[in-house]
């Protein structure tokens, strides 16, 4: 599993401070913001999430609040949400990669690559 004792020692050293670093990462992600925006003509939707993917604000242009624009509003909300969620995932993956400091933890890189998709 570990290529050598040095790698295992590095992992043990990193693990000893991992809890504190994870708490800091979570706090950082709660306070960072990403935005997803979608527009079509004068119709616009803006969604803001924190780094954990929790929706913070939603702005919808007045022109989308009419019943005849319902399908456009639905499409733009979906598009802006997906854009913001993708950014939040990317931010989170980057934070985890920094947290692990390049440690070779079996399977972690493939999990993070999958999450970032």
Buried (B, 14 or more C-beta within 10 A) or exposed (E): EEEEEEEEEBBEEBEEEBEEBEEEBBEBBEEBBBBBBBEBEEBBBBBBBBBBBEEEEBEBBEBBEEEEBEEBBEBBBBBBBEBBBBBBBBBBBEBBBEBBEEBEEEEEEEEBEEEBE
